[in-house]
């Protein structure tokens, strides 16, 4: 029972992370730059890292 519940929680977390990554990828360049500006502090958070990876993919910078 516990193993099944943990798998369900893990599956939900993986889906949620994929949704967050997709949301970041779907931002306009201006909104992506705003996100990166908010999360630019070092050490960078996971969301900041995702934003900067997407910026690199688009070849844009702050």
C-alpha positions in Angstrom: 0.0 0.0 0.0 2.7 2.5 1.0 4.8 1.6 -2.0 1.8 2.2 -4.3 1.1 5.6 -2.6 4.7 6.6 -3.0 4.7 5.7 -6.6 1.6 7.8 -7.2 3.2 10.8 -5.4 6.3 10.3 -7.5 4.3 10.1 -10.7 2.4 13.3 -9.7 5.7 15.1 -9.0 7.2 14.1 -12.4 4.0 15.3 -14.2 4.0 18.6 -12.3 7.7 19.2 -13.0 7.0 18.5 -16.7 4.1 21.0 -16.6 6.4 23.7 -15.0 9.1 23.1 -17.7 6.5 23.3 -20.5 5.1 26.6 -19.0 8.6 28.1 -18.9 9.2 27.0 -22.5 5.9 28.6 -23.6 6.8 32.0 -22.2 7.3 34.9 -24.6 10.9 36.2 -24.7 10.0 39.2 -22.7 8.3 37.1 -20.0 11.2 34.7 -20.0 13.6 37.6 -19.4 11.4 38.8 -16.5 11.4 35.3 -15.0 15.2 35.1 -15.3 15.6 38.6 -13.7 13.5 37.5 -10.8 15.4 34.2 -10.2 18.9 35.4 -11.2 20.3 35.4 -7.6 23.1 33.0 -6.9 22.9 30.2 -6.1 20.2 29.9 -8.6 17.0 28.1 -7.8 15.6 25.2 -9.9 13.2 27.6 -11.6 16.1 30.0 -12.3 18.1 27.2 -13.9 15.2 26.2 -16.1 14.7 29.8 -17.2 18.4 30.3 -18.0 18.5 27.0 -19.9 15.5 28.1 -22.0 17.2 31.5 -22.6 20.3 29.8 -23.8 18.2 27.6 -26.2 16.7 30.8 -27.6 20.0 32.6 -27.7 18.8 35.5 -25.6 20.3 37.0 -22.4 19.6 39.6 -19.7 
